[in-house]
Amino acid sequence: FALLTGKKQRPAVHQVSIPTASRMAQNMRLQEASALRERAQLKRIVLSYERREAEEDHRQMYRDAPQRSVIPGATFIGRPSARRRTHVPEKTANAHPF
């Protein structure tokens, strides 16, 4: 363990040996283990929140996207397909029929 001693202007750190069987050492280990469990729990909470947010964003993206037909080549009534917009040349009086 490290012991911080001294005044405000010149603190000093001294290494102190404490038996592992002492109450102080056992309490420190329990506190460290508790802090690790708490950090792991907070990490799980944050990650699950972020995962739920990402899933909701993904669902929202599909809700806002225009609906497409599940049948290949089928189009919705009233919605012209971009593939069908082709240029058809006008017939002229000088055009030859061959």
Summary of the structure (lengths in Angstrom):
residues: 98
radius of gyration: 36.6
end to end distance: 100.7
largest distance: 109.1
contacts: 134
relative contact order: 0.05
helix: 46%
strand: 10%
